[in-house]
Amino acid sequence: MQKGDYLDTILRSNKTIFTVKDIALLWQDANTDSARVRLSYYVKKGNLYRLRRGIYVKDKNYDKLELATRIFTPSYVSFETVLAREGLIFQYQMGITVASYLSRDIIIDGQMYLYRKMKNSIPTNSTGIEQTNNGAIATKDRAFLDTLYSNTDYHFDNLRALDWEIIYSLLPLYDNKRLAKKVKLLFKEVKIQ
């Protein structure tokens, strides 16, 4: 690769968030130390921005949902972020909520990212998760189950938008009797209304 091609390769990419490993793959360079040196140079020159150790962006117009899934992997956007977007809850959500293998609250560039720990088999299972070029986002049915799994007494404003057949097909993924009971109870409430 020519000297000027390194930055151009990043700028032409469809992604907005890059880790050092991503960039090493783009540059076809197995030496991540040389990639770090080159990245440090581009940050000093103002060609790239460093958001966090090992995470870079082309400009300040990066996709915050993509960043949420790139900080810790495996992870996917879920919980209140998806529920509010899909109209299952009506409360305004400031932070981006993410299902992951650990619990953390992080603020990057003024945006709060809330990571909620799930059983290890859950974040690695892609059933009910939409994969896009910029990350992974739970469907409304999966986000509903994720929320009930982590919080038994959660209040939902609108459950009519859910597809209960899909919910029942996703239930075995959680392998949780308490969750199954709660889903049956909520299903009965929706059917009575």
N, C-alpha and C positions, 0 to 999 in steps of 0.2 A: 504494500500500500504506500502511495506517495505521501509526502509530509503534509500537504494541505487536504488530503482526502479523509483524514481521521475525523475532523470536525464536521465535514460535509456528510459523512456517513451517518452521524448522529442526527444532524439537522434534517436529513431526508427521511428519517424513520417516522412511521405513523405513531409510535409510542410517544408519550410525554414524560414518562418516568423511566429512569435508567439506574440500574445498580452497576457496580464495577464489573460483575460477571457478565451482565448483558452487553456492556460496552466491549469487553474483551472478546465476546463472541462476534459482535458486529465487526470488530477490527481484525478478526481471525488471528488473535494474539493470545497465546496461552499464558504469557507472563503478565499477571495482574499487577505486579509492582511497576512495570513500565507504563501500564494503563493508568495507574494512580498518579504517577508523575505527570503524564500528559494531561490528565483531567485537572490536576491542581493548577497547571499552567492556564488551561482554558477558563477556569474559575477566576483566577487573578486578572485575566484579560477581559472578563465580563461576557465571554461567549457562552458559558454555561453557569447554572446556579446550583450550589450545594445546599440541599434542604436538611440533610442529616448525614451522619457518617455513612459513606458508601452509597448514598442516593442522590442522584443529580437530575436536573430538569433543563430543558432547552430555554424556557422563559417562564415568566410568572403566570402564564395562562395554562398551567398544567391541570390535568384532570384529578381532582381531589379523591374521587372514588377509586381511581387507579392507584393513587398513592396509598390509600387505605389497605389495599390488598397486597402491596409490595413491601411494606415495612416488615411484616412478619408473614411468613408463608409456612404451611398452607393457611389461608384465611379467605373469607368472602364477606361482602357487605350484606348485612341482615338486620334483624331486630327492628327498632323504631325507624331507622332510615328507610327501610323498604315498606314497613307498615304505613307510615305517613304518606309516602309516595303513592301507595296503592289505595289509600282511603280507608284503611281499617282502623286507624286512630286519627284524631283530629288535632292533637296537640302539636305545636311547633317544635321541631327538633334542631337543636344547635349543633350537637356533635354527630359525627358519623360513627355508627355502631357496626362492629365487625365481629364475626364468629372466628375464633382462633383456638390455638392450643394453649394459650396463656392469657392472663388478665393484666391489662395495662391501660392507663389513661395517658395520652401523649398530646401535647400541643405543638403543632408545626405550622409556622407561617400564619399564626392566628386561628387556625382551625383545630378543634378538639377531635381526637380519634379515640373511641372507647372500644377496647378489645375485651371480649368476654370469653372466658375459658369454657370450652365444651369438651366432652369426652373425646379422646384422640381419634376415634373412628369417625366422628361426625365431620370435622373440617376436611378430611381427606376423601369423603364420599361426595361425588359430584351430582348425585340424584337431586333434582329440584334446584339446581344452580345453573344460571345462564352464564356461559362463558363468552366474553366479548374480547375484542382486541385489547381492551384496556382494563381487564380484570374480571372478577367473578362476583355476581350479584344473585342473591337468593330470590326465588319466586315468592309471591305473596304467601303461598301455602307453606313453603319451607320456613319463611320468616316467622309465620304464625307459630309453627311447631317449635322453632328455636326459642322464641320468646316464652312460650309455655314451659319448655324444658328448663329454662334458667330462672323463671319467675312464676310460681304457681298461682299467685293471686293477681295477675295482670288484668287490667280492664281494657277491653276492646270496644270501640265505638260502633263498628259496623262489621258484622260477621257474615252478612249475606253475600259478600263478594267472593267468598271462599268456595273452592271446589272440594267438597267433602270426600269424593272418591279419591282424589289425589292425596288428600290429607291422610286417609286411611291406608293408602298404598305407601306413604312415606313413614308411617308410625314405626314399623319394624326397625328402621334405621337407628332409632333412639334406644330401643330395647329398655323401655322404662314403663313399669306398670302404673305408676302415679300419673304420668303423662297420658297414657291410654284412657284412664278413668276420667281425667279432666276433659279430654277431647270428646268422649261420649256424653258427658254432662253438657258441654257447650253445644254439641250437635242437637241434643234434645231441646235445649232452650231456643235455638234458631228455628227448629221445626214447629215449635208451639207458636211462635210469633206470626 
